[in-house]
Amino acid sequence: MKKGIGLLLFFFFHSGHCHDIRIAVFEIFEGSTGLEMRISADRHNFIQTLKTEFQDSYCEEMFGKITAEYLLNKMAIEVDGHCTSFEVFGIEYSDENIFIQGTLNLNLKSIYEVKMTNTFMIDIIKGHDNIMKLKLNDRSRSFRLNSKRTSTVALYND
């Protein structure tokens, strides 16, 4: 009996390390100069995606430019009818993740509607999800986008 429980516990604790979670988190928030966004993604998967998408032009020296171009092609965010343009101002790395930060180049006092389309890595990494976290108007909301649902609308009614 103890041996069976031991084996069960072994598989329970070690199975979590065997599964690759294919997820990126996009957090939109009101920064000091307007709307900003932070992106957290798996470093290996993101680099693999960029190498696939930019086969002829991928190189470490162009990483920032290629990242900005990829995000421009894979995301569309419209706030209260205003199209945003994501401008990257920082990229940081950890052993397993990449963190991208930038501005959406939009400054609004109050937000009523956010339309989001996001196909980030879903066509390259099977089973990939994108979590859109909105911290706007003193309210937090989250939405999951993936190959089955690439866009959504968040309404903020006062």
DSSP file (Angstrom, degrees, kcal/mol; ACC not computed):
  #  RESIDUE AA STRUCTURE BP1 BP2  ACC     N-H-->O    O-->H-N    N-H-->O    O-->H-N    TCO  KAPPA ALPHA  PHI   PSI    X-CA   Y-CA   Z-CA
    1    1 A M     >        0   0    0      0, 0.0     4,-2.2     0, 0.0     5,-0.2   0.000 360.0 360.0 360.0 -47.1    0.0    0.0    0.0
    2    2 A K  H  >  +     0   0    0      1,-0.2     4,-2.5     2,-0.2     5,-0.1   0.873 360.0  53.8 -63.4 -36.3    2.8    2.5    0.9
    3    3 A K  H  > S+     0   0    0      2,-0.2     4,-2.3     1,-0.2    -1,-0.2   0.902 108.4  49.1 -64.9 -40.1    4.6    1.6   -2.2
    4    4 A G  H  > S+     0   0    0      2,-0.2     4,-2.3     1,-0.2    -2,-0.2   0.901 112.6  46.9 -65.2 -42.7    1.5    2.4   -4.3
    5    5 A I  H  X S+     0   0    0     -4,-2.2     4,-2.8     2,-0.2     5,-0.2   0.897 111.0  53.1 -66.4 -39.6    1.0    5.7   -2.6
    6    6 A G  H  X S+     0   0    0     -4,-2.5     4,-2.3     2,-0.2    -2,-0.2   0.918 110.5  46.5 -61.2 -43.8    4.7    6.5   -3.0
    7    7 A L  H  X S+     0   0    0     -4,-2.3     4,-2.4     2,-0.2     5,-0.2   0.901 112.1  51.2 -65.0 -40.5    4.5    5.8   -6.8
    8    8 A L  H  X S+     0   0    0     -4,-2.3     4,-2.2     1,-0.2    -2,-0.2   0.931 112.0  46.1 -62.3 -45.2    1.3    7.9   -7.1
    9    9 A L  H  X S+     0   0    0     -4,-2.8     4,-2.6     2,-0.2     5,-0.3   0.883 109.9  55.3 -64.1 -39.0    3.0   10.8   -5.3
   10   10 A F  H  X S+     0   0    0     -4,-2.3     4,-2.0    -5,-0.2     5,-0.2   0.944 111.7  42.6 -58.7 -49.3    6.1   10.5   -7.4
   11   11 A F  H  X S+     0   0    0     -4,-2.4     4,-1.9     1,-0.2    -1,-0.2   0.865 113.2  53.9 -67.1 -35.5    4.0   10.7  -10.7
   12   12 A F  H  X S+     0   0    0     -4,-2.2     4,-0.7    -5,-0.2    -2,-0.2   0.941 114.4  39.0 -63.4 -48.5    1.9   13.6   -9.2
   13   13 A F  H  < S+     0   0    0     -4,-2.6     4,-0.2     1,-0.2    -2,-0.2   0.813 122.6  41.2 -75.2 -30.0    4.9   15.8   -8.3
   14   14 A H  H >< S+     0   0    0     -4,-2.0     3,-0.7    -5,-0.3     4,-0.4   0.674  99.7  70.2 -93.5 -17.3    7.0   15.0  -11.4
   15   15 A S  H >X S+     0   0    0     -4,-1.9     3,-1.1     1,-0.2     4,-0.8   0.819  89.7  64.2 -70.5 -27.4    4.3   15.1  -14.0
   16   16 A G  T 3< S+     0   0    0     -4,-0.7     3,-0.3     1,-0.3    -1,-0.2   0.788 100.1  52.6 -63.9 -27.3    4.0   18.8  -13.6
   17   17 A H  T <4 S+     0   0    0     -3,-0.7    -1,-0.3    -4,-0.2    -2,-0.2   0.588 102.7  59.5 -84.2 -10.6    7.5   19.3  -14.9
   18   18 A C  T <4 S+     0   0    0     -3,-1.1     2,-0.5    -4,-0.4    -1,-0.2   0.672  88.0  83.2 -91.5 -18.2    6.9   17.2  -18.0
   19   19 A H     <  -     0   0    0     -4,-0.8     2,-0.6    -3,-0.3     0, 0.0  -0.753  69.8-143.3 -95.0 129.8    4.1   19.3  -19.5
   20   20 A D        -     0   0    0     -2,-0.5     2,-0.7     2,-0.0    -3,-0.1  -0.799  12.2-145.8 -89.1 119.7    5.0   22.4  -21.5
   21   21 A I        -     0   0    0     -2,-0.6     2,-1.2     2,-0.1    21,-0.1  -0.783   7.8-155.9 -88.1 116.8    2.5   25.2  -20.9
   22   22 A R        +     0   0    0     -2,-0.7   107,-2.3   105,-0.3     2,-0.3  -0.740  42.9 126.4 -96.9  90.6    2.1   27.0  -24.1
   23   23 A I  E     -a  129   0A   0     -2,-1.2    19,-0.5   105,-0.2     2,-0.4  -0.997  39.1-165.7-149.0 146.2    0.9   30.4  -23.0
   24   24 A A  E     -a  130   0A   0    105,-1.7   107,-3.0    -2,-0.3     2,-0.5  -0.985  16.7-144.9-129.6 145.2    1.8   34.1  -23.3
   25   25 A V  E     -aB 131  40A   0     15,-2.5    15,-2.3    -2,-0.4     2,-0.5  -0.948   9.7-168.8-116.1 127.3    0.4   36.8  -21.1
   26   26 A F  E     -aB 132  39A   0    105,-3.3   107,-3.6    -2,-0.5     2,-0.6  -0.965   7.0-168.2-114.6 115.9   -0.4   40.3  -22.4
   27   27 A E  E     -aB 133  38A   0     11,-3.1    11,-2.1    -2,-0.5     2,-0.5  -0.925   1.8-167.6-113.2 116.1   -1.1   42.9  -19.7
   28   28 A I  E     +aB 134  37A   0    105,-3.1   107,-3.0    -2,-0.6     2,-0.3  -0.876  22.0 155.4-102.3 130.6   -2.6   46.2  -20.8
   29   29 A F  E     -aB 135  36A   0      7,-2.2     7,-2.8    -2,-0.5     2,-0.8  -0.949  49.7 -92.3-150.4 165.3   -2.6   48.9  -18.1
   30   30 A E  E     - B   0  35A   0    105,-0.9     5,-0.2    -2,-0.3     2,-0.1  -0.763  49.1-173.6 -86.1 110.3   -2.6   52.7  -17.6
   31   31 A G  E >   - B   0  34A   0      3,-3.2     3,-0.6    -2,-0.8    72,-0.0  -0.213  42.9 -85.1 -92.7-173.4    1.0   53.8  -17.4
   32   32 A S  T 3  S+     0   0    0      1,-0.2     3,-0.1    -2,-0.1    -2,-0.0   0.766 128.2  31.0 -68.1 -26.0    2.4   57.2  -16.5
   33   33 A T  T 3  S-     0   0    0      1,-0.3     2,-0.3    73,-0.0    -1,-0.2   0.295 129.0 -70.5-115.4   9.3    2.2   58.4  -20.1
   34   34 A G  E <  S-B   31   0A   0     -3,-0.6    -3,-3.2    73,-0.1    -1,-0.3  -0.951  89.5  -3.3 137.2-158.0   -0.8   56.5  -21.3
   35   35 A L  E     +B   30   0A   0     71,-3.1    69,-2.7    -2,-0.3    70,-0.5  -0.519  63.3 178.4 -74.5 133.8   -1.7   52.9  -22.2
   36   36 A E  E     -BC  29 103A   0     -7,-2.8    -7,-2.2    67,-0.3     2,-0.4  -0.844  13.9-150.1-128.2 166.2    1.2   50.4  -21.9
   37   37 A M  E     -BC  28 102A   0     65,-2.5    65,-2.1    -2,-0.3     2,-0.4  -0.999   3.8-162.7-142.4 138.5    1.5   46.7  -22.4
   38   38 A R  E     -BC  27 101A   0    -11,-2.1   -11,-3.1    -2,-0.4     2,-0.4  -0.964  11.3-163.2-115.6 136.4    3.8   44.0  -20.9
   39   39 A I  E     -BC  26 100A   0     61,-3.1    61,-2.6    -2,-0.4     2,-0.4  -0.975   6.1-171.2-122.5 133.2    4.1   40.7  -22.7
   40   40 A S  E     +BC  25  99A   0    -15,-2.3   -15,-2.5    -2,-0.4     2,-0.3  -0.993  19.6 159.3-123.2 125.1    5.5   37.5  -21.0
   41   41 A A  E     - C   0  98A   0     57,-2.2    57,-2.6    -2,-0.4     2,-0.3  -0.945  49.3 -83.5-142.4 160.2    6.2   34.5  -23.3
   42   42 A D  E  >  - C   0  97A   0    -19,-0.5     4,-2.4    -2,-0.3    55,-0.3  -0.509  37.6-144.8 -64.3 124.9    8.2   31.3  -23.3
   43   43 A R  H  > S+     0   0    0     53,-2.6     4,-2.5    -2,-0.3     5,-0.2   0.924  95.1  46.4 -62.2 -48.4   11.7   32.3  -24.6
   44   44 A H  H  > S+     0   0    0     52,-0.4     4,-2.5     1,-0.2    -1,-0.2   0.936 114.9  46.4 -62.0 -47.9   12.4   29.1  -26.6
   45   45 A N  H  > S+     0   0    0      1,-0.2     4,-2.2     2,-0.2    -1,-0.2   0.882 113.0  49.9 -63.5 -38.9    9.0   29.1  -28.3
   46   46 A F  H  X S+     0   0    0     -4,-2.4     4,-2.6     2,-0.2    -1,-0.2   0.930 112.2  46.2 -67.8 -44.4    9.1   32.8  -29.1
   47   47 A I  H  X S+     0   0    0     -4,-2.5     4,-2.5    -5,-0.2    -2,-0.2   0.913 112.4  51.5 -63.1 -41.7   12.6   32.5  -30.7
   48   48 A Q  H  X S+     0   0    0     -4,-2.5     4,-1.7    -5,-0.2    -1,-0.2   0.903 110.5  49.7 -60.0 -41.5   11.5   29.4  -32.6
   49   49 A T  H  X S+     0   0    0     -4,-2.2     4,-2.8     2,-0.2     5,-0.2   0.926 111.0  47.8 -64.2 -46.3    8.5   31.3  -33.9
   50   50 A L  H  X S+     0   0    0     -4,-2.6     4,-2.7     1,-0.2    -2,-0.2   0.897 110.3  52.3 -63.5 -39.5   10.6   34.3  -35.0
   51   51 A K  H  < S+     0   0    0     -4,-2.5    -1,-0.2     1,-0.2    -2,-0.2   0.861 113.5  44.8 -64.4 -34.2   13.1   32.0  -36.7
   52   52 A T  H >< S+     0   0    0     -4,-1.7     3,-0.7    -5,-0.2    -2,-0.2   0.920 117.6  42.7 -73.1 -45.4   10.2   30.3  -38.6
   53   53 A E  H 3< S+     0   0    0     -4,-2.8    -2,-0.2     1,-0.2    -3,-0.2   0.827 125.2  34.1 -71.0 -33.4    8.5   33.6  -39.5
   54   54 A F  T >X S+     0   0    0     -4,-2.7     4,-2.1    -5,-0.2     3,-0.5  -0.409  70.6 152.8-121.1  54.3   11.7   35.4  -40.5
   55   55 A Q  T <4 S+     0   0    0     -3,-0.7    -1,-0.2     1,-0.2    -2,-0.1   0.846  76.3  40.5 -54.2 -40.0   13.8   32.6  -42.0
   56   56 A D  T 34 S+     0   0    0     -3,-0.2    -1,-0.2     1,-0.2    -2,-0.1   0.724 125.9  31.3 -84.7 -21.7   15.7   34.9  -44.3
   57   57 A S  T <4 S+     0   0    0     -3,-0.5     2,-0.3    -6,-0.1    -2,-0.2   0.424  80.6 124.3-120.3   1.6   16.3   37.8  -41.9
   58   58 A Y     <  +     0   0    0     -4,-2.1     2,-0.3    -7,-0.2     3,-0.1  -0.473  27.5 138.8 -70.8 128.4   16.5   36.4  -38.4
   59   59 A C    >   -     0   0    0     -2,-0.3     3,-1.1     1,-0.1     4,-0.2  -0.954  61.3-110.5-159.5 157.1   19.6   37.3  -36.5
   60   60 A E  G >  S+     0   0    0     -2,-0.3     3,-1.4     1,-0.3     4,-0.3   0.849 115.5  58.0 -59.2 -36.8   20.4   38.3  -32.9
   61   61 A E  G 3  S+     0   0    0      1,-0.3    -1,-0.3     2,-0.1     3,-0.2   0.778 110.5  43.4 -65.7 -26.3   21.3   41.9  -33.9
   62   62 A M  G <> S+     0   0    0     -3,-1.1     4,-2.9     1,-0.2     5,-0.3   0.267  80.9 110.9 -99.9   9.4   17.8   42.4  -35.5
   63   63 A F  H <> S+     0   0    0     -3,-1.4     4,-2.6     1,-0.2     5,-0.2   0.891  77.6  46.9 -56.7 -47.0   15.9   40.7  -32.6
   64   64 A G  H  > S+     0   0    0     -4,-0.3     4,-2.2    -3,-0.2    -1,-0.2   0.916 115.5  45.2 -61.4 -45.4   14.2   44.0  -31.3
   65   65 A K  H  > S+     0   0    0      2,-0.2     4,-2.3     1,-0.2    -2,-0.2   0.911 114.9  47.4 -65.9 -43.6   13.2   45.1  -34.8
   66   66 A I  H  X S+     0   0    0     -4,-2.9     4,-2.8     2,-0.2    -2,-0.2   0.886 110.6  52.9 -66.0 -39.3   11.9   41.6  -35.8
   67   67 A T  H  X S+     0   0    0     -4,-2.6     4,-2.5    -5,-0.3    -2,-0.2   0.937 110.3  47.3 -60.5 -47.7   10.0   41.3  -32.5
   68   68 A A  H  X S+     0   0    0     -4,-2.2     4,-2.1     1,-0.2    -2,-0.2   0.905 113.6  48.0 -61.3 -42.8    8.3   44.7  -33.1
   69   69 A E  H  X S+     0   0    0     -4,-2.3     4,-1.8     2,-0.2    -2,-0.2   0.912 111.1  50.7 -65.4 -42.5    7.4   43.7  -36.6
   70   70 A Y  H  X S+     0   0    0     -4,-2.8     4,-1.5     1,-0.2    -2,-0.2   0.935 111.6  47.4 -60.7 -46.5    6.0   40.3  -35.5
   71   71 A L  H  X S+     0   0    0     -4,-2.5     4,-1.5     1,-0.2    -1,-0.2   0.887 108.9  54.6 -64.0 -38.8    3.9   41.9  -32.9
   72   72 A L  H  < S+     0   0    0     -4,-2.1    -1,-0.2     1,-0.2    -2,-0.2   0.876 112.8  43.6 -60.4 -38.1    2.6   44.5  -35.3
   73   73 A N  H  < S+     0   0    0     -4,-1.8    -1,-0.2     1,-0.2    -2,-0.2   0.715 119.1  41.8 -79.8 -22.2    1.5   41.6  -37.7
   74   74 A K  H  < S+     0   0    0     -4,-1.5    45,-2.9    -3,-0.2     2,-0.4   0.517 109.7  53.6-107.3  -7.5    0.0   39.4  -35.0
   75   75 A M  E  <  +F  118   0B   0     -4,-1.5     2,-0.4    43,-0.2    43,-0.2  -0.977  47.4 179.9-133.3 143.9   -1.9   41.9  -32.8
   76   76 A A  E     -F  117   0B   0     41,-2.4    41,-2.4    -2,-0.4     2,-0.5  -0.966   8.5-179.6-138.5 124.9   -4.6   44.5  -33.2
   77   77 A I  E     -F  116   0B   0     -2,-0.4     7,-2.2     7,-0.3     2,-0.5  -0.990   2.6-175.1-128.6 124.9   -5.9   46.5  -30.3
   78   78 A E  E     -FG 115  83B   0     37,-2.7    37,-3.1    -2,-0.5     2,-0.5  -0.981   5.4-164.8-121.9 127.2   -8.5   49.2  -30.7
   79   79 A V  E >  S-FG 114  82B   0      3,-2.7     3,-2.4    -2,-0.5    35,-0.2  -0.954  73.5 -24.0-117.9 118.5   -9.6   51.3  -27.7
   80   80 A D  T 3  S-     0   0    0     33,-2.7    -1,-0.2    -2,-0.5    34,-0.1   0.860 128.4 -48.6  49.0  42.2  -12.8   53.4  -28.0
   81   81 A G  T 3  S+     0   0    0      1,-0.2     2,-0.6    32,-0.2    -1,-0.3   0.403 114.5 118.7  83.0  -2.4  -12.5   53.4  -31.8
   82   82 A H  E <   -G   79   0B   0     -3,-2.4    -3,-2.7    24,-0.0    -1,-0.2  -0.864  61.0-135.0 -99.4 123.5   -8.8   54.4  -31.8
   83   83 A C  E     -G   78   0B   0     -2,-0.6     2,-0.3    -5,-0.2    -5,-0.2  -0.531  22.0-145.5 -71.4 140.2   -6.3   52.0  -33.3
   84   84 A T        -     0   0    0     -7,-2.2     2,-0.4    -2,-0.2    -7,-0.3  -0.683   6.3-150.3-102.9 160.7   -3.2   51.6  -31.2
   85   85 A S        -     0   0    0     19,-1.4     2,-0.5    -2,-0.3    18,-0.1  -0.958  16.9-137.9-131.9 115.6    0.3   51.0  -32.3
   86   86 A F        -     0   0    0     -2,-0.4     2,-0.6   -11,-0.1    18,-0.2  -0.598  18.9-169.9 -77.9 121.4    2.5   49.0  -30.0
   87   87 A E  E     -D  103   0A   0     16,-2.8    16,-2.1    -2,-0.5     2,-0.3  -0.954  17.3-136.5-115.0 115.6    6.0   50.5  -29.7
   88   88 A V  E     +D  102   0A   0     -2,-0.6    14,-0.3    14,-0.2     3,-0.1  -0.518  31.0 165.2 -72.6 129.1    8.5   48.3  -27.9
   89   89 A F  E     +     0   0A   0     12,-2.8     2,-0.3     1,-0.3    13,-0.2   0.378  64.2  26.3-122.8   1.3   10.7   50.1  -25.4
   90   90 A G  E     -D  101   0A   0     11,-1.6    11,-3.0   -26,-0.1     2,-0.4  -0.912  49.4-175.6-164.6 138.5   12.2   47.2  -23.5
   91   91 A I  E     +D  100   0A   0     -2,-0.3     2,-0.3     9,-0.2     9,-0.2  -0.994  14.3 177.3-132.9 126.3   13.0   43.5  -23.8
   92   92 A E  E     -D   99   0A   0      7,-2.7     7,-3.0    -2,-0.4     2,-0.4  -0.906  11.7-150.7-126.1 156.4   14.3   41.4  -20.9
   93   93 A Y  E     -D   98   0A   0     -2,-0.3     2,-0.3     5,-0.2     5,-0.2  -0.942  12.3-177.8-127.4 146.0   15.2   37.7  -20.7
   94   94 A S        -     0   0    0      3,-2.7   -51,-0.0    -2,-0.4     5,-0.0  -0.700  53.6 -87.8-120.2-176.5   15.2   35.1  -18.0
   95   95 A D  S    S+     0   0    0     -2,-0.3     3,-0.0     1,-0.2    -2,-0.0   0.882 124.9  16.2 -60.1 -36.9   16.3   31.5  -18.5
   96   96 A E  S    S+     0   0    0    -53,-0.1   -53,-2.6   -54,-0.1   -52,-0.4   0.601 121.7  51.5-114.4 -14.7   12.9   30.5  -19.6
   97   97 A N  E     -C   42   0A   0    -55,-0.3    -3,-2.7   -54,-0.2     2,-0.4  -0.828  56.0-146.2-127.8 161.6   10.9   33.6  -20.5
   98   98 A I  E     -CD  41  93A   0    -57,-2.6   -57,-2.2    -2,-0.3     2,-0.5  -0.979  14.9-157.4-122.0 140.7   11.1   36.8  -22.5
   99   99 A F  E     -CD  40  92A   0     -7,-3.0    -7,-2.7    -2,-0.4     2,-0.5  -0.979   8.6-172.9-123.4 121.2    9.5   40.0  -21.3
  100  100 A I  E     -CD  39  91A   0    -61,-2.6   -61,-3.1    -2,-0.5     2,-0.4  -0.946   3.6-175.2-116.9 131.3    8.5   42.7  -23.7
  101  101 A Q  E     +CD  38  90A   0    -11,-3.0   -12,-2.8    -2,-0.5   -11,-1.6  -0.967  16.5 133.8-128.5 144.7    7.3   46.1  -22.6
  102  102 A G  E     -CD  37  88A   0    -65,-2.1   -65,-2.5    -2,-0.4     2,-0.3  -0.967  45.2 -88.5-168.4-176.9    6.0   49.0  -24.6
  103  103 A T  E     -CD  36  87A   0    -16,-2.1   -16,-2.8    -2,-0.3   -67,-0.3  -0.791  12.1-148.5-108.5 150.6    3.5   51.7  -25.2
  104  104 A L        -     0   0    0    -69,-2.7   -19,-1.4    -2,-0.3   -68,-0.1   0.350  41.7-126.3 -94.6   3.4    0.2   51.5  -27.1
  105  105 A N  S    S+     0   0    0    -70,-0.5     2,-0.3   -21,-0.2   -69,-0.1   0.882  72.3 111.9  54.1  45.1    0.7   55.2  -28.0
  106  106 A L        -     0   0    0    -71,-0.4   -71,-3.1   -22,-0.1     2,-0.5  -0.979  45.0-170.0-149.3 133.6   -2.7   56.2  -26.7
  107  107 A N        +     0   0    0     -2,-0.3     2,-0.4   -73,-0.2   -73,-0.1  -0.933  17.2 164.3-129.6 108.2   -3.8   58.3  -23.7
  108  108 A L        -     0   0    0     -2,-0.5     3,-0.1     1,-0.1    -2,-0.1  -0.940  34.3-144.5-123.7 145.4   -7.4   58.3  -22.8
  109  109 A K  S    S+     0   0    0     -2,-0.4     2,-0.4     1,-0.3    -1,-0.1   0.904  88.9  13.8 -74.3 -41.4   -9.0   59.5  -19.5
  110  110 A S  S    S-     0   0    0     26,-0.0     2,-0.4    27,-0.0    -1,-0.3  -0.993  71.3-147.0-138.0 143.0  -11.7   56.8  -19.5
  111  111 A I        +     0   0    0     -2,-0.4     3,-0.1     1,-0.1    25,-0.0  -0.923  20.9 167.9-117.4 133.5  -12.1   53.7  -21.5
  112  112 A Y        +     0   0    0     -2,-0.4    44,-3.2     1,-0.3     2,-0.3   0.688  67.9  20.5-112.7 -29.8  -15.4   52.1  -22.6
  113  113 A E  E     - H   0 155B   0     42,-0.2   -33,-2.7     2,-0.0     2,-0.5  -0.987  51.4-171.6-149.8 133.6  -14.4   49.5  -25.2
  114  114 A V  E     -FH  79 154B   0     40,-2.6    40,-2.9    -2,-0.3     2,-0.5  -0.975   8.6-165.6-126.1 117.2  -11.3   47.5  -26.0
  115  115 A K  E     -FH  78 153B   0    -37,-3.1   -37,-2.7    -2,-0.5     2,-0.4  -0.889  14.1-173.3-100.7 129.6  -11.3   45.3  -29.2
  116  116 A M  E     +FH  77 152B   0     36,-2.8    36,-2.2    -2,-0.5     2,-0.4  -0.981  18.3 179.2-129.8 133.9   -8.5   42.8  -29.3
  117  117 A T  E     +FH  76 151B   0    -41,-2.4   -41,-2.4    -2,-0.4     2,-0.4  -0.999  13.8 173.2-127.1 130.6   -7.2   40.4  -31.9
  118  118 A N  E     +F   75   0B   0     32,-2.8   -43,-0.2    -2,-0.4    12,-0.1  -0.929  21.9 161.3-145.7 114.8   -4.2   38.3  -31.1
  119  119 A T    >>  +     0   0    0    -45,-2.9     3,-0.9    -2,-0.4     4,-0.6   0.022  26.2 158.4-116.9  24.8   -2.7   35.5  -33.1
  120  120 A F  T 34 S-     0   0    0    -46,-0.4   -96,-0.1     1,-0.3   -49,-0.0  -0.334  76.7 -24.9 -54.6 116.1    0.7   35.5  -31.4
  121  121 A M  T >> S+     0   0    0     -2,-0.2     4,-2.8     1,-0.1     3,-0.7   0.353 103.2 117.0  61.8   0.6    2.4   32.1  -31.9
  122  122 A I  T <4 S+     0   0    0     -3,-0.9     5,-0.2     1,-0.2     6,-0.2   0.775  74.5  49.6 -72.1 -22.9   -0.8   30.2  -32.4
  123  123 A D  T 3< S+     0   0    0     -4,-0.6    -1,-0.2     1,-0.1     3,-0.1   0.622 121.4  33.5 -88.2 -11.6    0.0   29.2  -36.0
  124  124 A I  T <4 S+     0   0    0     -3,-0.7     2,-0.7     1,-0.2    -2,-0.2   0.779 114.3  53.9-106.9 -42.7    3.5   27.9  -35.1
  125  125 A I  S >< S-     0   0    0     -4,-2.8     3,-1.6  -103,-0.0    -1,-0.2  -0.861  85.1-132.8-103.1 108.5    3.1   26.5  -31.5
  126  126 A K  T 3  S+     0   0    0     -2,-0.7    -3,-0.1     1,-0.3  -104,-0.1  -0.347  88.4  14.0 -62.4 132.7    0.2   23.9  -31.4
  127  127 A G  T 3  S+     0   0    0     -5,-0.2    -1,-0.3     1,-0.2  -105,-0.3   0.630  88.0 158.9  79.8  14.6   -2.1   24.4  -28.5
  128  128 A H    <   -     0   0    0     -3,-1.6    19,-0.5    -6,-0.2     2,-0.3  -0.498  21.5-163.2 -76.0 139.1   -0.8   27.9  -27.7
  129  129 A D  E     -a   23   0A   0   -107,-2.3  -105,-1.7    -2,-0.2     2,-0.5  -0.913   9.1-152.0-118.8 148.0   -3.0   30.3  -25.7
  130  130 A N  E     -aE  24 145A   0     15,-3.4    15,-3.3    -2,-0.3     2,-0.6  -0.987   8.9-154.8-118.9 122.7   -2.8   34.1  -25.2
  131  131 A I  E     -aE  25 144A   0   -107,-3.0  -105,-3.3    -2,-0.5     2,-0.7  -0.872   4.6-158.5 -98.5 120.8   -4.1   35.6  -22.0
  132  132 A M  E     -aE  26 143A   0     11,-3.3    11,-1.9    -2,-0.6     2,-0.5  -0.893   9.9-170.6-100.7 111.7   -5.2   39.2  -22.4
  133  133 A K  E     -aE  27 142A   0   -107,-3.6  -105,-3.1    -2,-0.7     2,-0.5  -0.913   2.0-165.1-106.7 124.2   -5.2   40.9  -19.0
  134  134 A L  E     -aE  28 141A   0      7,-3.3     7,-2.4    -2,-0.5     2,-0.5  -0.939  13.6-178.9-112.0 124.6   -6.7   44.4  -18.8
  135  135 A K  E     +aE  29 140A   0   -107,-3.0  -105,-0.9    -2,-0.5     2,-0.3  -0.773  37.4 136.1-118.7  82.2   -6.1   46.6  -15.8
  136  136 A L  E >   + E   0 139A   0      3,-1.8     3,-1.5    -2,-0.5    -2,-0.1  -0.924  57.4  11.3-133.0 151.0   -8.2   49.6  -16.8
  137  137 A N  T 3  S-     0   0    0     -2,-0.3    -1,-0.2     1,-0.3     3,-0.1   0.848 128.3 -61.6  51.1  39.3  -10.6   52.0  -15.1
  138  138 A D  T 3  S+     0   0    0      1,-0.2     2,-0.3    -3,-0.1    -1,-0.3   0.822 117.7 108.0  58.0  33.8   -9.7   50.5  -11.7
  139  139 A R  E <   -E  136   0A   0     -3,-1.5    -3,-1.8     2,-0.0     2,-0.4  -0.999  58.5-146.2-142.2 137.6  -10.9   47.1  -12.9
  140  140 A S  E     +E  135   0A   0     -2,-0.3     2,-0.3    -5,-0.2    -5,-0.2  -0.893  22.5 169.6-107.4 133.9   -9.1   43.9  -13.9
  141  141 A R  E     -E  134   0A   0     -7,-2.4    -7,-3.3    -2,-0.4     2,-0.4  -0.981  14.0-159.0-139.6 151.2  -10.3   41.5  -16.6
  142  142 A S  E     -E  133   0A   0     -2,-0.3     2,-0.3    -9,-0.2    -9,-0.2  -0.986   6.4-175.6-134.1 144.0   -8.8   38.5  -18.4
  143  143 A F  E     -E  132   0A   0    -11,-1.9   -11,-3.3    -2,-0.4     2,-0.6  -0.996  18.2-139.3-137.8 141.5   -9.6   36.9  -21.7
  144  144 A R  E     -E  131   0A   0     -2,-0.3     2,-0.4   -13,-0.2   -13,-0.2  -0.899  21.8-176.9-104.1 123.8   -8.1   33.7  -23.3
  145  145 A L  E     +E  130   0A   0    -15,-3.3   -15,-3.4    -2,-0.6     2,-0.2  -0.937  16.3 139.0-118.6 143.5   -7.5   33.9  -27.0
  146  146 A N  B >   -I  149   0C   0      3,-2.4     3,-0.6    -2,-0.4   -17,-0.1  -0.819  68.7 -56.8-159.2-163.5   -6.2   31.0  -29.1
  147  147 A S  T 3  S+     0   0    0    -19,-0.5     3,-0.2     1,-0.2   -18,-0.1   0.764 133.5  48.3 -64.7 -23.6   -6.7   29.3  -32.5
  148  148 A K  T 3  S+     0   0    0      1,-0.3     2,-0.3     2,-0.0    -1,-0.2   0.725 126.5  23.7 -86.3 -23.3  -10.4   28.8  -31.8
  149  149 A R  B <   +I  146   0C   0     -3,-0.6    -3,-2.4     1,-0.1    -1,-0.3  -0.850  62.6 166.0-145.4 102.8  -11.0   32.3  -30.6
  150  150 A T        +     0   0    0     -2,-0.3   -32,-2.8    -3,-0.2     2,-0.3   0.563  64.1  35.9 -98.6  -9.9   -8.6   35.0  -31.9
  151  151 A S  E     +H  117   0B   0    -34,-0.2     2,-0.3    -5,-0.1   -34,-0.2  -0.971  55.1 166.1-143.6 159.5  -10.5   38.1  -31.0
  152  152 A T  E     -H  116   0B   0    -36,-2.2   -36,-2.8    -2,-0.3     2,-0.4  -0.966  26.1-127.1-159.4 168.9  -12.8   39.5  -28.3
  153  153 A V  E     -H  115   0B   0     -2,-0.3     2,-0.5   -38,-0.2   -38,-0.2  -0.995  13.1-157.8-127.6 130.7  -14.3   42.8  -27.0
  154  154 A A  E     -H  114   0B   0    -40,-2.9   -40,-2.6    -2,-0.4     2,-0.4  -0.944  12.3-157.9-107.9 124.8  -14.1   44.0  -23.5
  155  155 A L  E     -H  113   0B   0     -2,-0.5     2,-0.5   -42,-0.2   -42,-0.2  -0.862   8.8-166.1-105.8 137.6  -16.8   46.5  -22.5
  156  156 A Y        -     0   0    0    -44,-3.2     2,-0.5    -2,-0.4    -2,-0.0  -0.899  11.6-179.0-121.4  97.7  -16.4   49.0  -19.6
  157  157 A N              0   0    0     -2,-0.5   -45,-0.1     1,-0.1    -2,-0.0  -0.862 360.0 360.0 -99.7 127.5  -19.7   50.5  -18.7
  158  158 A D              0   0    0     -2,-0.5    -1,-0.1     0, 0.0   -46,-0.0   0.478 360.0 360.0 -81.3 360.0  -19.7   53.0  -15.9
